[in-house]
Amino acid sequence: MADHVGFLSERLSAMLGFLRGLGMAEVPVSCDCFVSLPPGSRDDHVIFGKNADRPRDEVQEVAHCPGASHPAGATLECTYIQIPQVERTRAVVLSKPAWMWGAEMGANDQGVCIGNEAIWTREPVCPGDALLGMDLVRLGLERGDSAWSALTVITSLLEQHGQGGQCKEDPVAFSYHNTFLLVDRNEAWVLETAGRLWVAQKVTEGVKNISNQLTIGAEVTAEHPELRRAAQAQGWWDGESEFNFSRVFSPENPPARMELAKQRYKGGTELLKQHDGSVTAAVMMSILRDKPSGICMDSGGFCTTGSMVSVLPRDPSLPCIHFFTATPDPSRSIFKPFIFSDFSTPVLRVVSPQFGPDDPVRKQPRFQSKVDRRHDLYKAHQEAVSTMENNPDEGSSVFGILRELESQCLSEISAMLSGEIPGEELGDLFFDTVDTEIKFYQ
């Protein structure tokens, strides 16, 4: 296994070296999503995980938004466009780039988790404003009470409003289509899109990962009603041979980032197989921290800017637990547990400052200037990483203590799920661990 991952790492490094030689050192390697359902999990839990790989200087905040009721006819301001609001939205916790409305990943109070990935297909990426894939993640969580219902929310909005728009905080154009991993206590769905078209595959057991490529072949569970007709009209499918979505819709000349993702996808698959039958939250965290596979990514102008792991017990009487780093590089961060509660203390130290109408994303033309979006934990973590680089012994000691804190949290969560500790006693665990982490850094 180590030799195989090492080989993948060498191939990835060689390809990056080639791209740098062409002046393409900023090519993003992008994200990875994972899920383990029993019997892939050690316990009777569904385990979700994602690394968000984004521009290196982009700040990712963790925001908790309570459920809310909305008046008839209300509109919702997403990152770039307005859409009709629904009557009721669910409570969500989101790990999100601080400049946008949408989220890279998150969960709602019904035990639904969603993460997205960038992809490119034969369908062109529309240059105009539309819903970002990250907007669709948040909308699915706010409006869906299961993985399937969240999927129907996303596909309906996709057909109505399309997907597109600038995907990074920069005036240089960068847009893409999206794949999604949607998970709840019982099942998972892989949703892959091409413009307004889509296809979905249901996963009910075992382990599954997605990266920046199409993975759904002939095993299709649900699809856009015009999908095959559109493929045939374009001459991509003859209408008689087996319909394989990945083969039909993958671009003939895929971007370099998609080619690089193939190696990372294989590495992630191997790591899941290695732990198949024994996946826990701690195992999922170790996968997200894996450097040789490229899953914990640090390349040119891009790196892993935020990470999430969720534990979704099959038993509906037990709470779901969602772990977030709220800081870059999970190998030098700790995962902090969030549990939905009506009485939890707001955790403002992982929420970025707001700039209102003066925000560069709100001005026209957009992104002509930069603002400091760092939240308190991000700043403290930056200083700790700098200390670690300048004084490795001191830095290693700090992160060692924090890893012990993470291990202690995992033990308390395990005790709660086995009935040894009442769940209501852990409602402020996210606040407490963020506060403790900042104090350690100081």
C-alpha positions as CSV (number, residue, x, y, z in Angstrom):
1,M,0.0,0.0,0.0
2,A,2.7,2.5,1.0
3,D,4.6,1.7,-2.3
4,H,1.5,2.3,-4.3
5,V,0.7,5.6,-2.7
6,G,4.4,6.6,-3.0
7,F,4.2,5.8,-6.7
8,L,1.0,8.0,-7.0
9,S,2.8,10.8,-5.2
10,E,5.8,10.6,-7.6
11,R,3.5,10.7,-10.6
12,L,1.6,13.7,-9.1
13,S,4.9,15.5,-8.4
14,A,6.2,14.8,-11.9
15,M,3.0,16.2,-13.5
16,L,3.1,19.3,-11.3
17,G,6.7,19.8,-12.3
18,F,5.8,19.5,-16.0
19,L,3.0,22.1,-15.5
20,R,5.3,24.5,-13.7
21,G,7.7,24.2,-16.7
22,L,4.8,25.4,-18.8
23,G,4.2,28.3,-16.5
24,M,1.1,26.6,-14.9
25,A,2.2,26.3,-11.3
26,E,-1.1,27.7,-10.1
27,V,-3.1,24.7,-11.4
28,P,-5.5,23.8,-8.6
29,V,-5.7,20.1,-7.5
30,S,-8.9,20.7,-5.7
31,C,-11.1,18.7,-3.3
32,D,-11.9,15.1,-2.1
33,C,-15.1,13.8,-0.5
34,F,-15.5,10.4,1.3
35,V,-18.2,8.4,2.8
36,S,-18.3,5.1,4.7
37,L,-21.6,3.3,5.4
38,P,-21.9,0.0,7.4
39,P,-20.3,-2.5,6.9
40,G,-17.5,-0.2,5.8
41,S,-17.7,1.6,9.2
42,R,-16.5,-0.1,12.4
43,D,-19.7,1.0,14.2
44,D,-23.3,1.4,13.1
45,H,-22.5,4.9,11.9
46,V,-22.2,6.6,8.5
47,I,-19.0,8.6,8.3
48,F,-18.6,11.6,6.0
49,G,-15.4,13.5,5.3
50,K,-14.2,16.3,3.0
51,N,-11.1,18.4,2.3
52,A,-11.7,21.7,0.6
53,D,-8.7,22.6,-1.5
54,R,-8.9,26.3,-2.4
55,P,-6.6,29.3,-3.1
56,R,-3.9,29.5,-0.4
57,D,-4.9,32.9,1.0
58,E,-8.6,32.2,1.1
59,V,-10.1,32.1,4.6
60,Q,-12.7,29.5,5.4
61,E,-15.1,30.3,8.2
62,V,-17.5,28.0,10.1
63,A,-20.9,29.5,10.4
64,H,-24.0,28.2,12.3
65,C,-27.3,29.5,10.9
66,P,-30.4,28.7,12.9
67,G,-33.6,27.4,11.2
68,A,-36.0,30.2,10.2
69,S,-39.4,31.0,8.7
70,H,-39.7,33.4,5.8
71,P,-42.7,35.4,4.5
72,A,-44.5,34.5,1.3
73,G,-42.8,36.1,-1.7
74,A,-39.4,36.6,0.0
75,T,-36.3,36.5,-2.1
76,L,-32.8,35.1,-1.2
77,E,-29.6,36.8,-2.1
78,C,-27.1,34.0,-3.0
79,T,-23.5,34.8,-4.0
80,Y,-24.3,36.4,-7.4
81,I,-28.1,36.1,-8.0
82,Q,-31.4,36.3,-6.2
83,I,-33.8,33.4,-6.1
84,P,-37.2,32.9,-4.4
85,Q,-36.9,31.9,-0.8
86,V,-38.8,29.0,0.7
87,E,-41.2,29.1,3.7
88,R,-38.9,27.3,6.1
89,T,-35.2,26.7,6.1
90,R,-33.3,24.3,8.4
91,A,-30.5,25.0,10.8
92,V,-27.1,24.4,9.2
93,V,-23.5,24.5,10.1
94,L,-21.2,25.4,7.2
95,S,-17.5,25.4,6.4
96,K,-17.4,28.1,3.7
97,P,-15.1,30.5,1.9
98,A,-15.7,33.8,3.8
99,W,-16.3,35.9,0.7
100,M,-19.3,33.9,-0.7
101,W,-22.8,33.0,0.4
102,G,-22.5,29.3,-0.3
103,A,-20.4,26.6,1.4
104,E,-17.8,24.0,0.4
105,M,-19.3,21.5,2.9
106,G,-21.7,21.4,5.8
107,A,-24.5,19.7,7.6
108,N,-28.1,20.4,8.7
109,D,-30.1,19.5,11.8
110,Q,-31.6,16.5,10.1
111,G,-28.3,14.7,9.7
112,V,-27.7,15.6,6.1
113,C,-24.1,16.3,4.9
114,I,-23.1,17.7,1.5
115,G,-19.7,18.4,-0.1
116,N,-19.0,19.4,-3.7
117,E,-16.2,19.0,-6.3
118,A,-15.2,21.0,-9.3
119,I,-15.5,19.2,-12.7
120,W,-15.4,20.0,-16.4
121,T,-17.4,18.2,-19.0
122,R,-18.3,18.4,-22.7
123,E,-21.0,20.9,-21.7
124,P,-19.5,24.4,-21.8
125,V,-19.2,26.4,-18.6
126,C,-21.4,29.5,-18.9
127,P,-19.5,32.7,-18.2
128,G,-22.4,34.7,-16.7
129,D,-23.7,34.9,-13.1
130,A,-25.7,31.9,-11.9
131,L,-25.7,29.7,-8.8
132,L,-22.3,28.5,-7.6
133,G,-21.9,24.9,-6.8
134,M,-21.2,26.1,-3.3
135,D,-24.5,27.9,-3.3
136,L,-26.2,24.7,-4.2
137,V,-24.5,22.9,-1.3
138,R,-26.0,25.4,1.1
139,L,-29.4,25.4,-0.5
140,G,-29.6,21.6,-0.4
141,L,-28.8,21.7,3.3
142,E,-31.2,24.5,4.2
143,R,-34.1,22.9,2.3
144,G,-33.5,19.1,2.4
145,D,-34.4,16.8,5.2
146,S,-32.7,13.7,3.7
147,A,-29.9,13.2,1.2
148,W,-32.4,12.4,-1.6
149,S,-34.6,15.4,-0.8
150,A,-31.5,17.6,-0.8
151,L,-30.6,16.1,-4.2
152,T,-34.0,17.0,-5.6
153,V,-33.6,20.5,-4.3
154,I,-30.3,20.9,-6.0
155,T,-31.3,19.4,-9.3
156,S,-34.5,21.5,-9.4
157,L,-32.6,24.8,-8.7
158,L,-29.9,23.7,-11.3
159,E,-32.6,23.3,-14.0
160,Q,-34.2,26.7,-13.0
161,H,-31.2,28.9,-12.5
162,G,-28.2,27.1,-14.0
163,Q,-24.7,26.9,-12.5
164,G,-21.8,29.2,-13.0
165,G,-20.0,32.4,-12.0
166,Q,-16.6,33.3,-10.7
167,C,-15.4,30.6,-8.3
168,K,-12.5,32.3,-6.6
169,E,-11.9,35.7,-5.1
170,D,-9.9,37.0,-8.0
171,P,-10.6,39.0,-11.3
172,V,-9.0,36.2,-13.4
173,A,-11.9,34.1,-14.7
174,F,-12.3,30.6,-13.1
175,S,-15.5,28.7,-13.3
176,Y,-16.6,25.1,-13.3
177,H,-19.4,22.6,-13.0
178,N,-19.9,20.4,-10.0
179,T,-20.3,16.9,-8.5
180,F,-21.8,16.4,-5.1
181,L,-21.7,13.8,-2.3
182,L,-24.9,13.9,-0.3
183,V,-25.1,11.8,2.8
184,D,-27.6,11.0,5.6
185,R,-28.0,8.4,8.4
186,N,-29.1,5.8,5.9
187,E,-27.6,6.3,2.5
188,A,-25.4,8.4,0.2
189,W,-25.9,9.8,-3.3
190,V,-23.3,10.9,-5.8
191,L,-24.7,13.6,-8.0
192,E,-22.8,14.6,-11.1
193,T,-23.7,17.6,-13.3
194,A,-23.0,18.9,-16.8
195,G,-24.6,22.4,-17.2
196,R,-28.2,21.9,-16.3
197,L,-28.1,18.2,-16.9
198,W,-27.4,15.7,-14.1
199,V,-27.1,12.0,-13.2
200,A,-27.2,10.4,-9.7
201,Q,-26.1,7.1,-8.2
202,K,-27.3,5.7,-4.9
203,V,-24.8,4.2,-2.4
204,T,-26.3,2.1,0.5
205,E,-23.2,0.3,1.9
206,G,-19.5,0.2,1.9
207,V,-17.0,3.0,1.1
208,K,-17.0,5.6,-1.7
209,N,-15.0,8.7,-2.6
210,I,-15.2,11.4,-5.3
211,S,-12.6,13.8,-6.7
212,N,-12.6,16.2,-9.6
213,Q,-13.8,13.8,-12.3
214,L,-16.9,12.0,-13.5
215,T,-17.3,8.6,-11.8
216,I,-20.8,7.5,-12.7
217,G,-20.8,5.0,-15.6
218,A,-23.6,2.8,-16.6
219,E,-25.0,2.2,-13.0
220,V,-27.4,5.2,-13.0
221,T,-30.1,5.5,-10.3
222,A,-31.7,8.7,-11.4
223,E,-31.1,11.3,-14.2
224,H,-32.3,14.4,-15.9
225,P,-35.2,13.4,-18.2
226,E,-33.5,15.0,-21.3
227,L,-30.0,13.7,-20.5
228,R,-29.8,10.9,-23.1
229,R,-31.6,12.9,-25.7
230,A,-29.2,15.8,-25.3
231,A,-26.2,13.5,-25.5
232,Q,-27.5,11.9,-28.7
233,A,-28.3,15.3,-30.3
234,Q,-24.7,16.4,-29.7
235,G,-23.4,13.3,-31.3
236,W,-21.8,12.1,-28.1
237,W,-23.9,8.9,-27.9
238,D,-25.4,6.8,-30.7
239,G,-28.6,6.0,-28.8
240,E,-28.0,2.2,-29.1
241,S,-24.9,1.3,-27.2
242,E,-24.8,1.2,-23.4
243,F,-25.1,4.7,-21.9
244,N,-22.1,5.4,-19.8
245,F,-22.3,8.9,-18.3
246,S,-18.6,9.3,-17.5
247,R,-17.6,8.1,-21.0
248,V,-20.2,10.2,-22.8
249,F,-19.8,13.5,-20.9
250,S,-16.1,13.6,-20.0
251,P,-14.2,16.2,-22.1
252,E,-12.0,14.9,-25.0
253,N,-9.2,17.1,-23.8
254,P,-9.6,17.4,-20.0
255,P,-8.0,20.2,-18.1
256,A,-4.7,19.3,-16.4
257,R,-6.4,19.6,-13.0
258,M,-8.7,16.7,-13.9
259,E,-5.8,14.5,-15.0
260,L,-4.0,15.2,-11.7
261,A,-7.2,14.3,-9.8
262,K,-7.2,10.8,-11.2
263,Q,-4.1,10.0,-9.2
264,R,-5.5,11.5,-6.0
265,Y,-8.8,9.7,-6.6
266,K,-7.0,6.4,-6.8
267,G,-5.0,7.2,-3.7
268,G,-8.2,8.0,-1.8
269,T,-9.8,4.8,-3.0
270,E,-6.8,2.8,-1.8
271,L,-6.9,4.4,1.7
272,L,-10.6,3.7,2.0
273,K,-10.1,0.0,1.0
274,Q,-7.3,-0.3,3.5
275,H,-9.7,0.7,6.3
276,D,-12.9,-0.9,4.8
277,G,-14.8,-2.4,7.7
278,S,-13.0,-0.3,10.4
279,V,-13.7,3.3,9.4
280,T,-14.3,5.7,12.3
281,A,-14.1,9.5,12.7
282,A,-10.4,9.1,13.7
283,V,-9.7,7.0,10.6
284,M,-11.5,9.6,8.3
285,M,-9.4,12.4,9.9
286,S,-6.2,10.4,9.1
287,I,-7.2,10.0,5.5
288,L,-7.9,13.8,5.2
289,R,-4.4,14.4,6.7
290,D,-2.7,12.1,4.2
291,K,0.1,14.0,2.3
292,P,1.6,11.2,0.1
293,S,-1.7,10.7,-1.8
294,G,-2.2,14.4,-2.3
295,I,-5.5,14.4,-0.3
296,C,-4.0,16.8,2.2
297,M,-2.9,19.2,-0.5
298,D,-0.2,21.9,-0.7
299,S,0.7,22.8,-4.2
300,G,1.6,26.2,-5.6
301,G,-1.2,28.7,-4.9
302,F,-3.6,26.1,-3.6
303,C,-3.9,24.1,-0.4
304,T,-6.4,22.4,1.8
305,T,-8.1,25.4,3.5
306,G,-10.7,23.6,5.6
307,S,-11.7,20.1,6.5
308,M,-14.8,18.3,7.9
309,V,-15.7,14.9,9.3
310,S,-19.2,13.9,10.4
311,V,-20.5,10.9,12.4
312,L,-24.1,10.0,11.6
313,P,-25.4,7.2,13.8
314,R,-28.0,5.0,12.2
315,D,-29.9,5.2,15.5
316,P,-32.1,8.3,15.2
317,S,-32.2,8.8,19.0
318,L,-28.4,9.6,18.9
319,P,-27.1,13.0,17.8
320,C,-25.0,13.6,14.7
321,I,-21.5,15.0,15.4
322,H,-19.7,17.3,12.9
323,F,-16.0,18.0,13.2
324,F,-14.5,21.1,11.6
325,T,-10.9,22.5,11.5
326,A,-11.8,26.1,10.5
327,T,-8.1,26.4,9.7
328,P,-5.9,25.3,6.8
329,D,-4.0,22.0,6.5
330,P,-5.6,19.3,8.6
331,S,-2.1,17.8,9.3
332,R,-1.4,21.0,11.3
333,S,-4.9,21.6,12.6
334,I,-7.3,19.9,15.0
335,F,-10.9,18.8,14.4
336,K,-13.4,20.4,16.7
337,P,-16.9,18.8,17.3
338,F,-20.1,20.6,16.7
339,I,-23.5,19.2,17.8
340,F,-26.8,20.9,17.0
341,S,-28.4,22.2,20.1
342,D,-31.0,24.9,21.0
343,F,-28.8,26.2,23.8
344,S,-25.3,26.2,22.3
345,T,-23.2,29.4,22.6
346,P,-22.5,31.1,19.3
347,V,-18.8,30.6,18.2
348,L,-18.0,34.0,16.8
349,R,-14.2,33.4,16.8
350,V,-14.4,31.2,13.7
351,V,-16.7,33.7,11.8
352,S,-15.0,36.3,9.5
353,P,-15.7,40.0,9.6
354,Q,-18.4,41.4,7.2
355,F,-17.8,44.3,4.8
356,G,-21.4,45.0,3.6
357,P,-21.6,47.0,0.3
358,D,-17.9,47.8,0.4
359,D,-17.1,44.1,0.0
360,P,-15.1,43.5,-3.3
361,V,-17.6,40.8,-4.2
362,R,-20.4,43.3,-4.1
363,K,-18.7,46.0,-6.1
364,Q,-18.7,46.2,-9.9
365,P,-16.3,45.2,-11.4
366,R,-15.8,42.5,-8.8
367,F,-12.6,41.5,-7.0
368,Q,-10.6,44.6,-7.7
369,S,-9.2,44.8,-4.2
370,K,-8.6,42.5,-1.2
371,V,-9.9,42.7,2.4
372,D,-8.7,40.9,5.5
373,R,-11.2,38.1,6.1
374,R,-9.2,36.3,8.8
375,H,-11.2,35.3,11.9
376,D,-9.6,35.0,15.4
377,L,-8.8,31.3,15.2
378,Y,-7.3,31.7,11.7
379,K,-5.0,34.5,12.9
380,A,-3.9,32.5,16.0
381,H,-3.3,29.4,13.9
382,Q,-1.2,31.3,11.4
383,E,1.0,32.5,14.2
384,A,1.3,29.0,15.6
385,V,2.3,27.6,12.2
386,S,4.9,30.3,11.8
387,T,6.3,29.4,15.2
388,M,6.3,25.7,14.2
389,E,8.3,26.5,11.1
390,N,10.8,28.8,12.9
391,N,11.0,26.7,16.1
392,P,10.0,23.1,15.3
393,D,10.4,21.8,18.8
394,E,8.1,24.4,20.4
395,G,5.6,24.1,17.5
396,S,5.6,20.3,17.7
397,S,4.9,20.5,21.4
398,V,1.9,22.9,20.9
399,F,0.4,20.7,18.2
400,G,1.0,17.6,20.2
401,I,-1.0,19.0,23.1
402,L,-3.8,20.0,20.8
403,R,-3.9,16.5,19.2
404,E,-4.4,15.2,22.7
405,L,-7.3,17.6,23.1
406,E,-8.7,16.2,19.8
407,S,-8.3,12.7,21.0
408,Q,-10.0,13.5,24.3
409,C,-13.0,15.0,22.3
410,L,-13.2,11.8,20.2
411,S,-13.3,9.8,23.4
412,E,-16.0,11.9,24.9
413,I,-18.1,11.6,21.7
414,S,-17.6,7.8,21.7
415,A,-18.8,7.7,25.3
416,M,-21.8,9.8,24.5
417,L,-22.8,7.6,21.6
418,S,-22.5,4.5,23.8
419,G,-24.8,6.2,26.4
420,E,-22.1,6.9,29.0
421,I,-22.4,10.7,28.8
422,P,-25.7,12.7,28.2
423,G,-25.6,14.4,24.8
424,E,-26.9,17.7,26.2
425,E,-23.7,18.1,28.2
426,L,-21.7,18.4,25.0
427,G,-23.7,21.2,23.3
428,D,-21.0,23.8,23.9
429,L,-18.1,21.5,23.0
430,F,-17.4,23.4,19.7
431,F,-17.2,26.7,21.6
432,D,-15.0,25.2,24.3
433,T,-12.5,23.6,21.9
434,V,-12.2,26.7,19.7
435,D,-11.6,28.8,22.9
436,T,-9.1,26.3,24.2
437,E,-7.2,26.1,20.9
438,I,-6.8,29.9,20.7
439,K,-5.6,30.0,24.3
440,F,-3.0,27.4,23.6
441,Y,-1.7,29.4,20.6
442,Q,-1.4,32.5,22.8
